Amino acid sequence: MGGDFAPRATVAGALQSLTELESRHTIQLVGQTSVIERELHDLFSGEFAGQSSRGVGRDRIEVVEAPEAIDMTDKPGVAVRSKPNSSMVVGLRLQAEGKSDGFVSAGNTGAQMAASMIILKLHEGLKRPAIATIFPTSRQPVVVLDSGANVDCSADELVQFARLGAVYAEDILGRDNPSVGLLSIGEEPEKGNSVVKEAHELLRAAGLNFIGNVEGRDVPAGQCDRGPIDVVVCDGFVGNVVLKFYEAVAPMMVGILKRAGVEPQRLTAALKDLDYSEHGGAPLLGVRGVSIISHGKSSPRAIKNAIGVAVRAVESHMDEHIGRGLQAVAGEGEAA
Amino acid sequence: MGGDFAPRATVAGALQSLTELESRHTIQLVGQTSVIERELHDLFSGEFAGQSSRGVGRDRIEVVEAPEAIDMTDKPGVAVRSKPNSSMVVGLRLQAEGKSDGFVSAGNTGAQMAASMIILKLHEGLKRPAIATIFPTSRQPVVVLDSGANVDCSADELVQFARLGAVYAEDILGRDNPSVGLLSIGEEPEKGNSVVKEAHELLRAAGLNFIGNVEGRDVPAGQCDRGPIDVVVCDGFVGNVVLKFYEAVAPMMVGILKRAGVEPQRLTAALKDLDYSEHGGAPLLGVRGVSIISHGKSSPRAIKNAIGVAVRAVESHMDEHIGRGLQAVAGEGEAA
């Protein structure tokens, strides 16, 4: 029920994803049954009728009733407690009860984070989850985290983000021994604010493929002079500012180029790679389970891609890898 | 002598600027006399010969000997003290001695900052200067500060940046009652890290045209839903990351569009507005005098524009306005 174009975009995205997923996959649509049923009816008798459904039938879709909905303007912590029958809370509870494997939402991000922490719980040693976002670059896409869940971070937390991001890059993006860069204002270890300088030292001893500091310019390039970058670590304040900045730059440039007479179709095709909806949802890393944040303005295509991320997270056992990675560190800490 | 394309680009930019400035303006070229004289000779007998000089003669150019040069890799504080006869130190000393009105360099930014603080001194109440950078946007250009001089900032320092930026926007960009936004991760006052939340409260009572928090997406847009933005305030870590990110996005998009078959000439013309060299140098705000930082990769055009910023700063008495603005606040503080 959450998201600027819900429930239509969400239901349509779910149907699209079923046409691409193997037939053993099913989807639960959580929300007001009557509203969802109407959307399903419209889609199956409209754009999803006949051939376009590619054989996907109602048997792969379960509608789960959740009479309440958390609004985009609701205060996260309050909403989660005061709306126990919201689609957000009910949907996540299905996973905690073993009735589903992953959860995707385009709703209130803060509420999804709060509900995921309360219902799915966090891995031991974590105080908060991190949001991992994919940035398109001139090379391969890069994982940037945290992109908004944690604003005041300690150096230890930045190291945790590095561990979470490395597992994500390996399991979801298929990167082998992912390279981890620390976002700073110069490549030298002594460049940066006090937290970043401390994190740099900790990351050198963290057992990760740490390639040192990376700068703002290295992110759109997807590489620094020490090679390609898979994971960029930063606090959630910087990450969120840069993410929103990035999202706004492409439309700005399209506007400039259109005014200069470049054909719109050509632009659209060229800039498809820069469209966030191509890169699916952003996983909330650190929770015990799979909770994927999709952009509030998600199109059906973005929802479909977010579901794809959820499937890859479940099938690669990303959550267990994260748990093992964090446990190994805790173990080392005890041994030392 | 500083900058990736010095001394050629610097000398050529100085000559270009003289063709546009009124005839009462003169330029001092500070560095190794023999090297500069050779450049001048080459330019006056080559691209700057005849008509293209538009009547600019050697009488408007003074060469000031400075045998040493600070390298891009020199440690700022050390270099300033160990190279007292460097072009950086000699050039700034001319201003302190009343022999020039403004200083422009494309050299080592850290050294320029250190030398400016030592030689020109700071206005009372400031601990460090701030670097103000112009960001091209979909609307009018926006001043972003600090963009790299101060990494760990207090809320008080962010308020000082707001005051410095407002004077800059008024004096250099000609904005009337400039609007000041605080860069954060949501428009609500309670969004942001702890320093930003504190700065938000202080800015509401600072007597500026404070329009509240602005987000990453508002910067390329040049506006938020409360209207156009003239000044964006952030700490130097965030500002530097976003600045370098921005500088790298345009080339990245040009690459994507070229591969998609958009004609390069059309792109170049369209993206001219996004070229930092069009927007001249970044003033070091807070020093008693005029010290303009030009990009290390400055072209002659960028140098020319940086000199233009220096001239506007001198002629608008920006430095005095800043001094008065900071004094008024100190006075209020005492009265309260």
Interface residues (C-beta under 8 A of the other chain):
Chain A: T137 S138 G148 V151 D152 L183 S184 I185 G192 N193 S194 V196 E215 G216 R217 D218 V219 P220 A221 C234 D235 G236 F237 V238 N240 V241 V242 L243 K244 F245 Y246 E247 A248 V249 A250 M252 M253 G255 I256 L257 R259 A260 G261 V262 R266 L267 A269 A270 L271 D273 L274
Chain B: T137 S138 G148 V151 D152 L183 S184 I185 G192 N193 S194 V196 E215 G216 R217 D218 V219 P220 A221 C234 D235 G236 F237 V238 N240 V241 V242 L243 K244 F245 Y246 E247 A248 V249 A250 M252 M253 G255 I256 L257 R259 A260 G261 V262 R266 L267 A269 A270 L271 D273 L274
